[in-house]
Amino acid sequence: MIGHLRAALSVAFVFSCTTSSSAPAQAAPSKLDTLGSPFAFPAFIDVILANHPVAAQARLVADQARSDLRTAWGAFDPTLTATWDQKKLNGTEYYNYFDAELKIPLPIGADVTLAFDRTMGRFFNPDRRTPVNGTFEAGISIPLGQRILTDERRNALQQARGARDVGEADRTAIVNKLLFLAAKDYGFWYESWRRRVIAQEGEALAEFRLQGVRRRVAVGEGAPIDTIEALLELQRREVTRFEAEASFYFSSLNITAYLWDDAGRPAPLPVDAKPVLLGIEGVGIDSTRLEALLDLATRRNPDLLKIQARVRQAEAQRLFTTQALLPLAEAKLAGLGASASEEVFFDGERLDNNYKAGLSIKSPLLFLKETGRFTSSGQRLEFQRLERDRLRREVEFDARAAIFDLFNLERLRQRQVANVRNAGLLRDAEQVRYNEGEGTLLILNIRERLVLDEAVKLAAVEAKVAGARAALVVATGDRTLLLNPN
């Protein structure tokens, strides 16, 4: 009988070593990899980017900004206008006017015009007289004072370009922050799944040991109080499993909230889906990449790109208000010619006697409105520059913190793997002492609790990797850093 009891305890010892071994991060997950369907982190991210409504909204933000830019380009759209005006009374044609003009705005602020005029009838304004076949006009209008450096349409275009860059940065920021939350929730899902697995293993060990203790007490080789100790340990671990299962249920709900199908409908999480470390298992960041990542953060961080775009907008507005301090002057010059004439239109001698010219000047006397706008635009520009400098420093700190977090997680993971291994060695040694009658069940349970606790801590460290990588993505704006490149 004693031999059978020792055999049973030996089986318990082997079972405990295989389920909560000195390296549970390797043995336990591999044992359970055949259970359920792995839902890897990269696949989870792909589903979010493809179908999540927030990702779609982010794309719409960028598309709307690009549409606004196209609207601003409309100010440079050539325009064609034509008018026809006729008066006829008692069979007499008083006048018959036909005018057509093509106006082509140029990026430099000037406008090129091509026009055709024809006047017919008995009564009309003398200055509108034309040959029978009408006259053709080709000219240009050029700003001489205000609007020579920039004008309303060029300023609107610069503002729209800045808004486009802001929209692109907003799109990146919205998606990256969505991925940050999703990565943290995925990490919590993985941790809660590992806690449940560890709790199930611990409960199975406690139940197996309870049966062994009962048999040992039955043959008179153990103290009856050990039965109470074993039963209490089993009940403690049942409570732990209940808590782990509840945590896993709620974390699964959080993951489900991120899942949408191609038609934009909420999609369920498969019942047997389980998280795996594939894609985020490597946590180390090479220290030699520190400067490169910091430089990347200052170039790619979406919040910094957004403030830089606003600085450019403020600079464009500053230039616009600066040139508004000049008088508004515009010169117009156009050559005229009969539409049926065979002469060379741009011949200098002919144009000396066939042209239209004009000069207009307008200027306020005190420039009160203009100086107010000039001062205000300078203040806005200075505000945006200060905000850019502050944000650049903040982004650098965030990047440094994210890089250090990943580095520290690697140290913690390595140390925690060693802790699990050493806790397992202590538990195994105590199992031998208990088998030989030198130890107590209480101490053995304490040793085994330590193994389970250290395994849970290891799972918590592993789960933080996804969130730490996502924090680095938010800081640098580089989404490729979210997954393990190896």
Secondary structure in CASP SS format (residue, H / E / C, confidence):
PFRMAT SS
TARGET T0000
AUTHOR 0000-0000-0000
METHOD secondary structure of the structure
MODEL  1
M C 1.00
I H 1.00
G H 1.00
H H 1.00
L H 1.00
R H 1.00
A H 1.00
A H 1.00
L H 1.00
S H 1.00
V H 1.00
A H 1.00
F H 1.00
V H 1.00
F H 1.00
S H 1.00
C H 1.00
T H 1.00
T H 1.00
S C 1.00
S C 1.00
S C 1.00
A C 1.00
P H 1.00
A H 1.00
Q H 1.00
A H 1.00
A H 1.00
P H 1.00
S H 1.00
K H 1.00
L H 1.00
D C 1.00
T C 1.00
L C 1.00
G C 1.00
S E 1.00
P E 1.00
F E 1.00
A E 1.00
F H 1.00
P H 1.00
A H 1.00
F H 1.00
I H 1.00
D H 1.00
V H 1.00
I H 1.00
L H 1.00
A H 1.00
N H 1.00
H C 1.00
P H 1.00
V H 1.00
A H 1.00
A H 1.00
Q H 1.00
A H 1.00
R H 1.00
L H 1.00
V H 1.00
A H 1.00
D H 1.00
Q H 1.00
A H 1.00
R H 1.00
S H 1.00
D H 1.00
L H 1.00
R H 1.00
T H 1.00
A H 1.00
W H 1.00
G H 1.00
A H 1.00
F H 1.00
D C 1.00
P C 1.00
T E 1.00
L E 1.00
T E 1.00
A E 1.00
T E 1.00
W E 1.00
D E 1.00
Q E 1.00
K E 1.00
K E 1.00
L E 1.00
N C 1.00
G C 1.00
T E 1.00
E E 1.00
Y E 1.00
Y E 1.00
N E 1.00
Y E 1.00
F E 1.00
D E 1.00
A E 1.00
E E 1.00
L E 1.00
K E 1.00
I E 1.00
P E 1.00
L C 1.00
P C 1.00
I C 1.00
G C 1.00
A C 1.00
D E 1.00
V E 1.00
T E 1.00
L E 1.00
A E 1.00
F E 1.00
D E 1.00
R E 1.00
T E 1.00
M E 1.00
G C 1.00
R C 1.00
F C 1.00
F C 1.00
N C 1.00
P H 1.00
D H 1.00
R H 1.00
R C 1.00
T C 1.00
P C 1.00
V C 1.00
N C 1.00
G C 1.00
T E 1.00
F E 1.00
E E 1.00
A E 1.00
G E 1.00
I E 1.00
S E 1.00
I E 1.00
P E 1.00
L C 1.00
G C 1.00
Q C 1.00
R C 1.00
I C 1.00
L C 1.00
T C 1.00
D C 1.00
E H 1.00
R H 1.00
R H 1.00
N H 1.00
A H 1.00
L H 1.00
Q H 1.00
Q H 1.00
A H 1.00
R H 1.00
G H 1.00
A H 1.00
R H 1.00
D H 1.00
V H 1.00
G H 1.00
E H 1.00
A H 1.00
D H 1.00
R H 1.00
T H 1.00
A H 1.00
I H 1.00
V H 1.00
N H 1.00
K H 1.00
L H 1.00
L H 1.00
F H 1.00
L H 1.00
A H 1.00
A H 1.00
K H 1.00
D H 1.00
Y H 1.00
G H 1.00
F H 1.00
W H 1.00
Y H 1.00
E H 1.00
S H 1.00
W H 1.00
R H 1.00
R H 1.00
R H 1.00
V H 1.00
I H 1.00
A H 1.00
Q H 1.00
E H 1.00
G H 1.00
E H 1.00
A H 1.00
L H 1.00
A H 1.00
E H 1.00
F H 1.00
R H 1.00
L H 1.00
Q H 1.00
G H 1.00
V H 1.00
R H 1.00
R H 1.00
R H 1.00
V H 1.00
A H 1.00
V C 1.00
G C 1.00
E C 1.00
G C 1.00
A C 1.00
P C 1.00
I H 1.00
D H 1.00
T H 1.00
I H 1.00
E H 1.00
A H 1.00
L H 1.00
L H 1.00
E H 1.00
L H 1.00
Q H 1.00
R H 1.00
R H 1.00
E H 1.00
V H 1.00
T H 1.00
R H 1.00
F H 1.00
E H 1.00
A H 1.00
E H 1.00
A H 1.00
S H 1.00
F H 1.00
Y H 1.00
F H 1.00
S H 1.00
S H 1.00
L H 1.00
N H 1.00
I H 1.00
T H 1.00
A C 1.00
Y C 1.00
L C 1.00
W E 1.00
D C 1.00
D C 1.00
A C 1.00
G C 1.00
R C 1.00
P E 1.00
A C 1.00
P C 1.00
L C 1.00
P C 1.00
V C 1.00
D C 1.00
A E 1.00
K E 1.00
P E 1.00
V E 1.00
L C 1.00
L C 1.00
G C 1.00
I C 1.00
E C 1.00
G C 1.00
V C 1.00
G C 1.00
I C 1.00
D C 1.00
S H 1.00
T H 1.00
R H 1.00
L H 1.00
E H 1.00
A H 1.00
L H 1.00
L H 1.00
D H 1.00
L H 1.00
A H 1.00
T H 1.00
R H 1.00
R H 1.00
N C 1.00
P H 1.00
D H 1.00
L H 1.00
L H 1.00
K H 1.00
I H 1.00
Q H 1.00
A H 1.00
R H 1.00
V H 1.00
R H 1.00
Q H 1.00
A H 1.00
E H 1.00
A H 1.00
Q H 1.00
R H 1.00
L H 1.00
F H 1.00
T H 1.00
T H 1.00
Q H 1.00
A C 1.00
L C 1.00
L C 1.00
P C 1.00
L E 1.00
A E 1.00
E E 1.00
A E 1.00
K E 1.00
L E 1.00
A E 1.00
G E 1.00
L E 1.00
G E 1.00
A E 1.00
S C 1.00
A C 1.00
S C 1.00
E C 1.00
E C 1.00
V C 1.00
F C 1.00
F C 1.00
D C 1.00
G H 1.00
E H 1.00
R H 1.00
L H 1.00
D C 1.00
N C 1.00
N C 1.00
Y E 1.00
K E 1.00
A E 1.00
G E 1.00
L E 1.00
S E 1.00
I E 1.00
K E 1.00
S C 1.00
P C 1.00
L C 1.00
L C 1.00
F C 1.00
L H 1.00
K H 1.00
E H 1.00
T H 1.00
G H 1.00
R H 1.00
F H 1.00
T H 1.00
S H 1.00
S H 1.00
G H 1.00
Q H 1.00
R H 1.00
L H 1.00
E H 1.00
F H 1.00
Q H 1.00
R H 1.00
L H 1.00
E H 1.00
R H 1.00
D H 1.00
R H 1.00
L H 1.00
R H 1.00
R H 1.00
E H 1.00
V H 1.00
E H 1.00
F H 1.00
D H 1.00
A H 1.00
R H 1.00
A H 1.00
A H 1.00
I H 1.00
F H 1.00
D H 1.00
L H 1.00
F H 1.00
N H 1.00
L H 1.00
E H 1.00
R H 1.00
L H 1.00
R H 1.00
Q H 1.00
R H 1.00
Q H 1.00
V H 1.00
A H 1.00
N H 1.00
V H 1.00
R H 1.00
N H 1.00
A H 1.00
G H 1.00
L H 1.00
L H 1.00
R H 1.00
D H 1.00
A H 1.00
E H 1.00
Q H 1.00
V H 1.00
R H 1.00
Y H 1.00
N H 1.00
E C 1.00
G C 1.00
E C 1.00
G C 1.00
T C 1.00
L H 1.00
L H 1.00
I H 1.00
L H 1.00
N H 1.00
I H 1.00
R H 1.00
E H 1.00
R H 1.00
L H 1.00
V H 1.00
L H 1.00
D H 1.00
E H 1.00
A H 1.00
V H 1.00
K H 1.00
L H 1.00
A H 1.00
A H 1.00
V H 1.00
E H 1.00
A H 1.00
K H 1.00
V H 1.00
A H 1.00
G H 1.00
A H 1.00
R H 1.00
A H 1.00
A H 1.00
L H 1.00
V H 1.00
V H 1.00
A H 1.00
T H 1.00
G C 1.00
D C 1.00
R H 1.00
T H 1.00
L H 1.00
L H 1.00
L C 1.00
N C 1.00
P C 1.00
N C 1.00
END
